[in-house]
Amino acid sequence: MKHILVLGAGQSSPYLIKYLLERAEEHDWFVTVCDRDYELANHRINGHERGAAVEFDVNDEEMRHSQIKKADLVVNFLAPKFQYLIALDSLTFGKHVISASYEDIRIRDLNKDATKKNIIILNEMGLDPGIDHMSAMKVIYDIRKSGGNIKSFISYGSGLPAPEVKTNPLRYCVTWNPRNVVMAGESGAQYMENGKIKILPHHDIFRRTWRVKVNGFDEEFEAYPNRDSLIYKKIFKLEKVKTMIRGTIRYPGWSETWDQIVKLGLPNEGLIVPDLKKKTYAEFVEMFLPINISGLKIDQRVANFLNVNPTGRIMDNLRWLGLFSDEKIGGNVKTPADVMIKILKEKMPLPKGARDMVMLQHEIIATFPKEKKTKKITSTLVEYGETEELTAISKTVGLPAAIAAKLILTDNLPIVGVQLPTHPVIFTRVLAELRMLGIKFKEKTEEIKK
């Protein structure tokens, strides 16, 4: 019997665990789900005879080593900061490991030892990163096979409530780790447009937005730059491309409000504030304002500080978030970012019975010398969730990792070392099964007239 260890039972894990348990009998494997919340882990197992739940503290070395030693393969769905630690432990004990997070730069140094031990350390095996990389590589390979030269690559990704869900003014619902939403853009962004590199610090990310048309939708969305787009010139082997942009999609209006939250300084996880949970939300916001000598109420002072209309939509959104409330914060908050995470979780849950939605879209412009043509190829995925637990996010983050786990344990992924899903042997096989499971991209090709 093969043993699969799943670390993390959060919002992205239900489809991963469901897939593994549904195939456990056929492939003779056992699934152990570890989480600091035992009840949540046990809920994910749902009484399955080939599954077990374990209360787990990732910082407990003895406990961590004990679980990893017993496994044949580890699927790490913990926070990104634990990726290197889990990869290092898995390497020490000679276990395959899969993660859905962006690859920690230190993990590249493990490649030689992982290859010697005949194991794979597979990162970025989720949605974004993950399916976006694999689907992009598939289109890029098809274009090159047809003799095309890629000049422009623009890619968008997002997890949003479905269009019919309009339960809050920001039109956003939390269906994955809210910390990632709060800290989006924390390192700034860079991209290339018409051969020129553009760099944005954190405080400018949500001001540099543009409108996006997604195939299949009448309404337009807004996008902002996502992280470092330039590293994908090398990853996708697009060194000669003139435009390289990766963007995150939101419903219009999100960025203008979040920009003010960034301007206030609220997404900060580096400062531990004494007795923060005993403060009111208004007292919390007061910490970020100049000394009050005007006698004005806090909302008017915030509007003046931000230089926004005190009766406009942005201030209405900040009021709706409860930032000027006299309610005590409570909970286990230590940093300003913790407060914002708490607000998002409480104010923006996906309503019972509502659907979420995942969107990916690649827009690629390529020249085809033999045909003497320039074409725009658009590849679009839109996937909807089934329930508030079996969400589109859970499906599209969990299934790539689950499929990769099956391929590894059935000896159908003949590759070792530190890998990303941009390798052909990985993305061709994973995409093939995703298509069988109904996750399909629609491609549209248009000739561009000069």
N, C-alpha and C positions, 0 to 999 in steps of 0.2 A: 504494500500500500504506500502511495506517495502522500506526503503531508504538505499542505499549502498553509502558510501563515499570512494572514491579512492583518496589517497594522493600521488601525483607524476604522471606525464605524460611522463616520460622519455623513453629511448629506450627499457626498459623491459616491458612496460605497454600495448602496442597495442593489444596483444592477450587477456590479462586479460579484458580489456575494451570491446573488440569485443565480447567475450564470454558472458559477463554480459548483454550487450545491446541486443544481439541476443535472450536472454532468458527472457528479462524484461517483455514482454507482457504476456508470458506463466505463469510467477510466480508473476506477478503484483508487480514489484519493479521499483524503479527509481534510476538512477546512476548519482551521482555528482562527477565530476573529478576536483580536485584542483591542481593547479601548479602555480609557480611564473610567468611562461610564459603562459598568457591567450590564446594566439593564438595557442600554442601547445595543450593545454587542449581542446580547441574548435575543433581543427583538429581531435583529437582522438574521440570526440563525433560525428563528421561528420553529424550534423543536425538531429540526432536521436531524436524522440519526447519524449522518456523516458530518455533523458540524458541532463545534463547541465554542462557548464564549469564555473569555478570560479577562478579568479586571487587570489592567496593565498600566504600569508607570514607565514610560520610555527612559526616564532618568535613573531607574533602578537597574544598574549594570547586570547584577546577578539574574534578575528576572528576564531582562532582555536577551542575555546570552542563552539562558535556559530555553527560551522559546525558539530562538533562531537555530540552535543546535539540532532541535528535533525536526526542523523543516527541511524539505527538499527545495522549496522555492518560497521566497518572501515577496509579498506585494505590499509596498509601503505607501499608504495613503495618509500618513501623518503630515504635519506642517512641513514646508520646505526646509526649515532650519535643521531638521533631523535627517535630511537626505544623506548627507555625507557619513554621519554616524552609523546609520543603518547599512549603508553600502560597505563601510569599513568592517563592521561586524560580520556581514554576510560573506565578505571576502575572507576574513579570518577563518571562518568555519566552512568555507568552500560551498556556499549556497548561492543559487541564482537569485537575483533581486530585480524587481520591476518598480519603477516610480512614475507617477503622472506629472511630477513637478519639473520646472525648468532645471536643467542640469547644473549642479553646483560645479564651479570651475575646478575645484580640487579633485573631482572624481576622475578627470582625464588622467591624472597621475596613477590611477589604479589599473590602467589598461593592461600593462605588461604582466602584472601579477594575476589579474583575472584571466588572461589568456593562458598563462601557465597552469592555473587551477581548472581550466576548461569550464569556466562559468561565464554567464552573461550578466552584465550590469546594464540594464536597459532603462533609460530615462526618457522623460517627455512623452510618455505613452498614455496620453489622455485625450482631451479634446483640443485645447489650446494652451499648451503645446500637445501635439499628437496627431489627431485626425487632420488638422490644418496642414501639418508638415507632410503627411503621407499623401493627401489629396493634391497638394501643390506639386510634389515630386512626380506624381502620376501624370499630371498635365504637362509638366516640363519635359518628361521623357517622351511623351507622345508628340510634342512639338518638335523636339530634336530628331525623332525618328522620321518625321516628315520633312526634314531639311530646314527647319525654321531656326531663326536667331532671335532670342528674346531681348527686347529693348526696354520693356517696362513691366514691373511686377508689383501689383498692389493687392494686399490681402486684408480681409476684415473678419473679425470674429466677435461673437457676443452670446451671452445667455440673458434672456429677457422674459418677462411675462408675455403670454400670447396677446395679440392686439386687442382682443375683447376684454382683457383684464385691465380695468381702470380704477383700481381701488385706492390709489393715492396720487397726489399731484405730480410726483416725480416719475410715475409710471415705471417703477422698478420694484422687484421683489427678490428677496434673498433666497437663492436656491443652492448656494455653495458657500464656501468659507467667506464670511463677511469681512474678515480682516483684509482679504485681497481687494475688496471693493474700497474699503476705507483708505488703504495705503497705495491704491493705484497711482502710478506715475511718480512714486517716491524718489526714484533715481533719475527722473527726467526721461528724455527720449532723444533719439537721433534717427534721421532717415535721409534718403537722397531723392532729390527732385530735379529732373532735367540736368543731371550731372553735378548738382551742387548739394553739398552736405548741409543739413539743417539740424541745429542742436537746440533743445528746449530744456530749461531747468524745470523742476517740479511746479513752481508757481506760475508757469506759462502753459502747462500741458492742456488745461481745460479752456484756454482762450484760443488755441490754434485748432479750431474745429472746422469741419466742412460737411456739406450735405452728401448723402449717399443714397443711391437708388438700388434696392435689392430686388432681384428678379422674383416676380410673384406677388409683390406688394405695390399697392397704389400710393401709399404714403411714403414720404422720404424719411430717412433716419439721419442722425448726426454721428460723426466719427471724430475721434481724437487719436493722436499718435501713441503707439504701444511700444514701450521699452526701446531697445536698440535694434532697429531694423537692419542695420548694416551687417551684422554678423551673419545674416542669411544669404548675403552675396556669396560667402564662402561655403556655407552649409548646402545651399542649393546649386553651387557651382555656377553662379551668375555674376562673375567678376566684371563682365563688360556691360552689365545693365546700367542704364542711365537714370532710371527711377526705381527705387526700392522702398516701399512703404508698407508697414503693418499697422493697422488701426483697430481700435475697439469701437463697437457700435452701441449707441444708446438712442432712446427716443428723444426727439428734440426738447430742449429745456433742461436736461440733466446737467450738462456741463456748465451752464451759466450759474447754476446754484452751487454745484460742487466747487467751482472756481473760488467762490466767496468763502466756502468752508476751508479751503486750502489757504486763502489769504489771511483768514483769522488765525491759522496755525493749528487747527484742531486735529488733523491726522499726524500725530506725533506719538511714537511709541518708545522714544528714547528717554523721556523724562518721567520719573516716578513722583507723583504728587502726593504729599502726605494727607491722609484722611480724606481722600477724594470722594469715597462713597458717601461721606457724611454731608457733602456739599449739595446745594440745589443746582439744577441745570443753569439757572441764571448766574449763580455764583461761579460756576465753572467757566462760563463765557466771559464773565467779568475779569477773570485772570488774564485774558488775552487783550484787554482794552487798556488804553491810557488811563491815568488817574482821573476820576470823575470830579471836575470842578464846575460842571455846567448845571448839575442838578436834574438833567434829563433822564427819562426812563431808559432802561438798558436797550430796548429795541431801537429807539431813536438814535442812541449813541452808536450802536452797531451799524445802522444805516449810514450815519455820518462818517464813521471810520472806514467803511467799505466804499463810500461814495456811490451808493445805490439809492434808488427811489424808495423812501420809507413806506410807501403804500403800494409798491409794485409787486410783481410775481415772486421775485427772489426773496423779499422779506416775508411774503406770505408762506413760502416754502420753509424758511428758517423757523417761523412761528409754528408751522405744522409739525416740524421735527421736534418741537418742544424745547428749543434751546433757550427760551426766555422764561421757562416755567419755574415756579417756586417749589416744585416737587423735588424731594431728595433723590439723588442718583441711585444709591443703594448698590446691591450686587457686589461682585468681586473686582471692582475696577481699580487700576493702579496708575494707568497712563491716560492722557487725553484720547489716544486712539481707542483704548478700551471703552471709553464713554461713547464714542461714535459707533463702535461695533455693537454695543448694547442698544443704542438708539435704532440702528438699522434692523437688528433682530426683532425688536419689539414693534417697530412702526411699519416694517415692510415684509412681513411673512407672505408666502404664497397662500392665498385664501383657500379654504377647504373646497375641493371640487374644481379648482381652477387649474389651468394648464400653464406650464412654462414653455419656452421656445429657445432653441439653439439655432444660430445662423452662422454660416461660414460662406465667404464669397472671395474667390480669386479673380482678379481682372488682369489679364496678361496681354500685352501687345508684342507681336512678333512679326518679323519680315521673313518672307519665303522667296529667296532669290530665283529659284527655278521657275516659280509661278509668276514672279515679278509682282507680288502682292504683299500688302500689309494687312494683318488680321488682328482682331481683338477677340480673345477667347475668355468667356466668363463661365466659371464653374461655381455652382451654388448648392449649398445644403441648407434645408430648413427642416428641423425635426421638432416635434411637439411631445411634451410629456404625457403620461397616462394618468397619474394621480399626483397629489402633493408630495408623495414619497418617491414614487417611481417617476422621477422628473426626467426631462430631456437632458438636463445637465448630468444627472446620475447615469443615464444611459450612454451618453456620448463620452463621458470621462471614464466610466467603469468598463465598458465593453472592450475597448482596445487593450487595456491591461489584462482583462480576463482572457481574451483570445490569445494574446501573447503568452500568457501562462500555460494555456492548453497546448500551444504549439511547442513550447519548450519541454513540457513534461511528456509529450508524446513523440519527442525526437523529430519534430517537423520544423525546427528552426535551426538549421546547421550553421550557427555563427556564435562566436564567443567574444569576450573582451567587453570594453565599455562601448556601448552603442546608442545611437539615436534611431528613431524609426524612418529616417531618410535613406537608410540602406535598402536597396531593391528587394533583397530576400525577405526583409521584414514588411515593407509597406505593400508589396504585391499580395502577400498571403493574408495580411490582416484586413486590407481593403476588400479582398474577395469575400471573406466571411461577413464583414460588415454589410456588404451588398446583399448577401443571402438573408441577413437579419433585417433588411429594409432600410438601412442607412445608405442612401444613394445620392450622388451629386448629379445635378442636371447641367449639361454643358450647352453653351450657345456660342456660335462663331459668326462674327460679322466682318465683312471686308471694309477696311478703312480707305476711303478715297483720298488721294493726295490733292 
